[in-house]
Amino acid sequence: MFTIKRKINFFDCDPAGIIFYSRIFEFCHSAYEEMISSFQIKENYWKNYDYVVPIIHSESEYVKPIKYGDEITINVQVSQLRDSSFELTYTIKKEKVLCSHAKTVHVFVDKKSWKKKEMYKDLKDGLKKHVI
């Protein structure tokens, strides 16, 4: 499991004073980015000439409100790992209380042909460390 913490800013909230629903995906993506950076892979995962890794599915459920000033913990786990795709599961907690959970599915794609390709070993090895 990979974990980050984040404090909720005023601009993260809607007029009701709770986070705007789409912010959950921003928080999750931020945790995903930090997790990938922790792998210290050779190539630049985010900007390279060989591949892209689009999200092909995402979902979230909101259990408890998250408000301005709250500090949240975002846990990321790899719930599925295949040759050319992976699924990440996120839990978002405030003071150990579940507030939201989300899931994203990513596929490793050749940048020129836009066809699935096998992910590089060092990336797969990094993801394996966080498999549920």
PESUL-V773442 format. One record per backbone hydrogen bond with DSSP energy under -0.5 kcal/mol. NH is the residue of the N-H (numbers start at 1). CO is the residue of the C=O. If there is no record, write none. Layout:
NH,CO + NH,CO
This chain:
2,76 + 4,74 + 6,72 + 8,70 + 12,9 + 13,10 + 14,18 + 17,14 + 19,66 + 20,12 + 23,20 + 24,21 + 25,22 + 26,22 + 27,23 + 28,24 + 29,25 + 30,26 + 31,27 + 32,28 + 33,29 + 34,30 + 35,31 + 36,32 + 37,33 + 38,34 + 39,35 + 39,36 + 40,37 + 45,43 + 52,109 + 54,107 + 56,54 + 56,105 + 57,105 + 59,103 + 61,101 + 63,61 + 63,99 + 64,99 + 68,17 + 69,8 + 70,67 + 72,6 + 72,70 + 73,93 + 74,4 + 75,73 + 75,91 + 76,2 + 77,89 + 78,130 + 79,77 + 79,87 + 80,87 + 82,85 + 86,106 + 87,80 + 88,104 + 89,77 + 90,102 + 91,75 + 92,100 + 93,73 + 93,91 + 94,97 + 97,94 + 99,92 + 100,92 + 101,61 + 102,90 + 103,59 + 104,88 + 105,57 + 106,86 + 107,54 + 108,84 + 109,52 + 109,107 + 110,115 + 111,50 + 114,110 + 117,108 + 119,83 + 124,120 + 125,121 + 126,122 + 127,123 + 128,124 + 129,125 + 129,126 + 130,127 + 131,128 + 132,78
